[in-house]
């Protein structure tokens, strides 16, 4: 009689031969095969994952066609919070659990958002260029924003949005929050005022985005929303690029409809060198690094391995993006 087949875990977008040490440690004493793969096309991705019991995915696009081809797959585990690269509807229809890591990079992204806010408010890059060129206290140096006493509007009041609020309050900013699914108690406990989006846009001196990318939030900030903001306002996006209509943002920045923007994410990544954003003086750009620190990546890898192990042991993973799914294999002990 042939021995039972070892469950196969396939990383959809890691260099072949990658050690994946943190994932292996989190998987513990399971008997499994872990394979790192890369693909340059959807067909190649399908060939790589067709026999997988669990797929680990960072940036790989797990489309309906990919999901439909994985006849053994029990779960897709996403490296991160957002699952916009996974077709959740198709995964649910196919009985595939989609796990993610909701507590990833909370401190890193909130720190980055605050750093962008402070750098733009205090005009650090122009001042650095002045000082480096021997230019002392130019006109713009006398127009630095005070930060304290101003209003920060937060769109998306999940883990990261709340962390931004906590840090902003320490700078004596007034904080408004918009989130159709927020916890009113959390806002009340933090002295954060819930506000409709229209009111938040009109009152905010700084607008910081922390919402996932969904059909509902794609281009949430567009022409009308930018026009509703103060001409002195600053927009900060460390969430997902397509939450903002980038063409509308470029026009608003060029026409002075808003004062400045700090962006870590973009509609198309990597950002093209000839993007209009690269030519604007009132923009501060970083290359989608807000979530990164060695410790955050280590913990993320551990949590991904732990989620894969939970599914292979017949347990629900800690965080599930499609909780209504009827799994192909029975799962017990759903984490609350």
Secondary structure, DSSP 8 states (H G I E B T S, - for coil): ------EEEEETTS-TT---HHHHHHHTT--EEEEE---SSHHHHHHHHTT-SEEEESS--B-HHHHHH-SS--EEEESSS--TTB-HHHHHHTT-EEE--TTTTHHHHHHHHHHHHHHHHTTHHHHHHHHHTT--S-GGGGG----TT-EEEEE--SHHHHHHHHHHHHTT-EEEEE-TT--HHHHHHTT-EE--HHHHHHH-SEEEE-----TTTTTSB-HHHHHHS-TT-EEEE-S-GGGB-HHHHHHHHHTTSSSEEEES--SSSS--TT-GGGG-TTEEE--S-TT--HHHHHHHHHHHHHHHHHHHTTB--S-BS-TT---SS--B----
